[in-house]
Amino acid sequence: MATTKVVCGIDLAQASLVACLLKTEPDGRTEREWRTYAMTQADLTRLKDWLVAEKCSVAGMEGTGIYWKPVHRILEKHMKVVVGNAAHMKGLKGRKTDKIDAEWIARKIRDNDVIPSFIPDEASRELRGLYRLRSSIIKTRTQIRLAVHKTLHAAGIPLGNVFEDLFGVSGMGILEALADGQPVLAQLEKLVKGQSRKNLAAIRLALEVPLTPIQRWELRLQLDRLARVQEDLAKVDQQMEPRLAPHEQVRLGLMTTPGISRDSAGFILSEIGTDLSEFPDPDHFAMWTGTGPGLNETGGKQKPAKSRKGGRYLRSLLVECAHAATRTKGCWLREKFLALIKRMPRTKALVAIAHKLALIIYHIIKDGVVYRDRHQDFAPGRGKTSALARAIRLIQAKGGTVTLPDGFPDIPIRPVGRPRKNSLVPKIAPSSA
């Protein structure tokens, strides 16, 4: 027996939202009701109570900034909540109000025209927030370190050219002494440790110019900021580790992949969680990450297309891991990268390796396996085979013969003068007049 279908479309803003309740009877009749609520806990609770009382089955909204998150958190335990990509849910221009937008979203939800966005579980969302906070703190630390380099170079102290890492044990000891106005050259033997002692002469030359009082004050300010950032980073790490402990086995599995470190594995788990059931196969997951190839087909022909935008955190992390994998010796991903850069730009080849990593990550998380490198079974690529075939054809065209050794793989030799694929009409010699 057909029943009344009740859905709700929600148009979000910073301070308020407009909800349109759409009731569709079995005979096609439609009833609409609009209500406006503030973006406060009390009003969102009233929104939830209203939708539950009306037996709403699905609520839909655009993924507008961060405004969808409190609404999703209130409603997700009581009904199905669809968060759609804002680019896929744009209404018509020329006649636009909040009520029209809410009704338009409700109709799209009712007709199943909205592709739901992937929303991890609550624990993964908390971990994702911590990792993104950690990323912003690391960016702040990088800015402070660049400011320290700038201050030293402006003062004529090029320590950054001498130390591989100025902010290691030896470098930080020298910086602290400079900021405190201590005689650095007199205690240089004590401050420089480890491998840096090989560059004592160069370090001494770099420290010949003294800092002015204002430069010392600026350096002290930046070092104090750097210390506070390091403390904040330690606090965030302390909050993340207990939340990652239940997924330690999956994390170790991800770390078996070249290019993925312990921090990167934790970041990946915070972005996607451990439940990938919403993705039917690895290709769908790779397309969601933004590393899959774009699609542009017209008239049965495939045209070049850029990859999708994807999430800026996960996509950039996969490209960074791909860059690390291409620098790992004895790795199949490195061999694949070296084969790709012969026929495409380096950046495009890195995205292609990131796509391979996305497929690997899907199988590790979904199937509970570890990475098995294929480098030992790596065969010469199509480019090498084609080059060898061209060389054999050239020798044969000159009247020579080629004998391949026993056990050598067969080389496909295309006959000379083979018609091209698009030559459907045979060439006819012009008739003599």
N, C-alpha and C positions, 0 to 999 in steps of 0.2 A: 504494500500500500504506500503510495507516494505521500510524503510529509512535507511540511513547510521548511524551506531551507533558509536559515538565518545566518547572515554574515555581517561583518562590520568593517568598514574602511575608516582609517584614522589618518588625518592630515596633521602633521606635527609642526610645531614652531618652538621657539626658545622658551616662551612664557606660557603658552597654552596649546591646546589641541582641539580639533573638531572631529567628532566621531559620527559617522552615518550608519545607522542600523538598517539593513536591507532585508526585508522579509519577502520571499518569493513563494507564492502559493503554487500547488500542483497545476492549477489551470493557467498559470502565467501571470496572474495579478501580482503587483509589487507594491509593498508599503514601505515608506521611508520615514525615518525619524532622526533628527540631528540634535546633538547635545555638545556643549562646549565645556571643557574642563581646564583648570589650571595645572601646570606641571609641578604640583605639590603631592606629597604622599597621601594626604587626606583626599584630594580630588581624584587621584589615580585609583585609590581604593573604591571610591564611589563609582568610577567608570567600570571597575571589575565587577562590583556588585550588580550594576545595571545589566551588563552583558550576561552574567551568570543567570540572573532572573529571567532574561529574555531567551535563555537557552541558545545563546550564540555558539556556533560550532567552530567558526574560523574568524580570526581578526587579522587584518593585513595593514601594513604601513610601509612607507618608504624608509630606506636606510639613510636617513638625513643626519649627517654628522654623528654626534653622540646622543642626540635627543631621543632616539628609539630605545636606548638601553633601559631606562627606568620603566617605561611602559612594557617592554618585553619581560622584564623581571617580575612585574606584578601579574601579568596575564598568562605566562607560560605554563603554570601549574594547573590552570583551569580550562584551557582550550588550546587549540592549535593556533599558533601565531606565525604568520608569514611575513618575513622582512624581505622586501624586494629591492633590487638595485635601482637607485633613483634614475639612472640613465635609461632603464627599461620601462619606467612607469610614468613617463612624461605625458601630460594631458595636452589637449588642443589649446593653441594660443588664441587670444582674442576675446575669450569669455571665461574668465578665471576668477573664482572666489574660493575660500576655504571650504564652503559647503559643497560646491561643485567638485572640488578635488576629492573630498571625502567620499562623495557618492560614486565618483569615477573609480576610485580605488576599490570600493565595495563591489562594484560590478565586475571589475577585473578579478577580484578574489572569488566571487561567486562562479564565474565562468572558467576558473582555473587557468587564467591567462598570465599569471605571475609566476616566474621561476623563483622558488624560495632560495634565499641566500643561506650559505652554510654557517650555522651558529653552533660553536662547540658547547659542551656542558658547562655548568656554572664553575666547577673547580678549574677547568681549563681556561675559562675567561678571567678568573682571578689571577692565575699564573701568567696569562698573556699580558695583563695590565702591569704586573711586576717586571716582566722582561722588557716591555716597552719603556717603562720608567727607567730601567737600567740602561737601555740604549740612549735615552736622553741625557742621563748622567755621564755616560762615557763620551758623548759629544761635547758636553760642557768641559770635561777633563781635557779633551783634545784641544779645545779653544784656549784653555788656560796654558797648556804646554806651548802652543804656538805663540801666545803672548810673551811667555818667558824667553823663547828663542828670539822674538823680535826685540825685546829689551836688551838682550845680550849683544845682538848684532849691531844695534844702534849705538851701543857703548863701545864697540870695537873689540868685543870679546867673543870670538867665533868658536865657542866650546862645542856647538852643535856639529862642527866640521871634524872634530877630533874624536868625540864619543859616538859609538854606534847607537847607544841609548843614553841620552843625557840624564834621564830620570831613573837610572839604576842606582846601585849603592854608592859608587864612586862619584857619579855626577851629582846626586842629591847632597852628598857631603860637601862638595865644593860650593854648590849653590847656597846651602845653609850658611857656610862660612862667609861667602860674599855678602849675603843679606845682613849678617850680623856685624860686618865691618872688621872681621878678623884678618890677620896676615896670612893669606892663603898660601903664598909661595913658600913661607917658612915651614908650614906643616903639610906640604903637598905629598911628601913621602908617606905620611900617615893616612892621608885622606884617600889616595888612589889605591885600589885593591884589585886583585885578580888579573885578568887579561889586559885591563886598561894600563897596567904598569909598563907595557911595551911602548906606550905613547907618551911617556913622562916628558920627554923633550918637547914634543908638540904641544902638550897641555901647558907646560911652563911658558912657551912663547905666546899662547893664546891669552894668558893671564897677566901680561905685562901692563895692560892699560887698567888703571883703577876705576872703580865706579864712583860717580858723584853721589852726594847725599840723597838727591831726589830719585836717582836710579836705584839706590839701595832700598829706599822706602817702597818704590814700585815693585821691586823684586820680592821683598818681604810680603807685600800684600798678595801677590800672585801665589807665592808658596803657601801662605795661610789658606787661601781659597782652594788650592790643590789638596791640602791636608783635609779640609772639610769635605771635599768631594770624595776623597778616598774613604772617609768615614761613612758617608751616605751610601757609597757603593757596597761597603761591607754590611751595612744594615739591610740593604735590599737582598743581597746574597743570603743573609741569614733567614730572611722570610721565604726565599724561594726553595731552598734545599729540602725542607720538610714536605713541601707540596710536590716535589719531584721524586721523593723516595718511593712512592708506590709504583712509579713507572721506570725504576732503575734498570730492569731487564730490557725493556724496549730501548732505553737510552743507550745501553751498552751495545745493543744490536745496531743502532744507527751509527755508533762510533766505529764500527768495523768498516764503514764506507770511506774511501779516500776523500780527504778534504773536509770531513765533518768531525770537529773537535767536541769535547765534552760540553763547552758552552753553546756551540752551535746546535748540538743534539737537544739540549734543554730548550733552546729558543724554538726549534722546530716543533717540539712537543707542546710548548705553550701556545703556538699559533694554530695547531690543527688537532691537538688532543690525541687520544688513542682509539677513538671510534670513527672509522672512515666508512661506515655502512651507507652513508648518503651518496657516496660515489660508486657507481656500478662497476667501474673498471679503472685501471691506472690512467688511461688517456683522459677520462673526465677529470680526474684529480689534477693531472698535469696542466690541463687547460684552465682549471680554476686557479692554479698558482700563477698563471700568466707566463709560463715558460713554453707552452705548446705553440705550434705554428698556427698562424691565422688562416682563416678560410675566406677565399674570394673566388667564387666560381661563376662564370658567365658563359652561357651558350655551350656548356659542357667542357669548357676550358678552365684550367686552374691558373689564376693570375697571382703574382706576388702579393703577399699581405703581411703586415706586421703582426707580431704576437700581441695578445691581449694585455691590458694594463696590469691586472692582478693586484694582489695586496702589496703595498710598497715595502712592508717589513719582510714578509716571507720571500718575495721575489728577489729583493736585493740580497737577502741572506743566501739564497740558493746560488745566485751568481757569484757571490763571494766564496762560497764553498767550492763552486766549479773552478774558480781561479786557483784555489789551493790544490784541488785534485789534479789540475793540469801541470802542476809543479812537483807532483809525486812520481818519483822514478819507479819503473816496473809496474805501472798501473795501466789497465786497459783504457780508462778514461783519458789518460794522457796521450796514448797512441791514437785514440779516436780524435782528440783535439788537433793533434799534429796533422792528421789526414784531412780534417775539415778546413784548416786555415789555408790550405793550398787552393781552395776554390771559393772561399768566402771571407769577408772581413773578420778580424779577430774578435770584435765584440759580438758579432752574430754567432760565431763559433762557441763563445762562452755561454751564450743563452742556450745553444743546442746541448751543451754539456750539462747545464742546469736542468734542462728538460730530462736528460737521462737520469740525473740525480733524483728528480721528482718521482720518476717511475720506480727507482730503487727504493726510495723512502716508503712509497705506497706498499710495496710487497713486504718490506721489513715489518711495518706496523700491522698490516692486515693479516699476513700469513705467519708472523712470529718467526721469521728466518733471519739469517745473517748474510752479509754480503760475501759473495764468492767471485773473486776476480777472474776474468777471462783472458788475462794477458798471456798465459802460457799457450792457450789455444788460438792466439791471435794470428790470423792469416793475412797475407798481403792484401791490401785494399784493392778496390776496383780500379783505382788510378794506376797502380803498379802493373796490374794485369793488362790493362789497356795499352800502357806504354810498351810492355814486352810484346804484345800482339802487333803493335805498329812497327816495332823493330824487325820482327820476323817477316812481316809483309814487305818491308823495304828491302830486306835481303833477298827475298824471293823475287821481287820485281827486278832486281839487278841480275837475276839468273843464278843466285846462290841457293844453297840448301841449308836447312837448320835441323839438327838432330838433338832432341831433348834427352837428358839422361834418364835412366830407369827410375821410376818412382816420382818423377816430376809431375805436378798436376797438369792436367790438360789445359791448353790455352786456346780459347775459342778464336779462330781466325775467320773473319768475315771475308767473303770473296771480293776481289777488287771489282769495282764498277757495279756493286749492288744498288738497286734503285732505292731512293729515299722513301720514307714511310708516307710522306704526303704526295708522292708522285703516283696518284691513282690512275691518271690517264697516260697510256704509253706514248712515248715520243714517236712521231711519224716524220720521216724525212720529207722535206718539201718536194713536191713533184716538179719535174723539169718541164718548162713551158715549151 
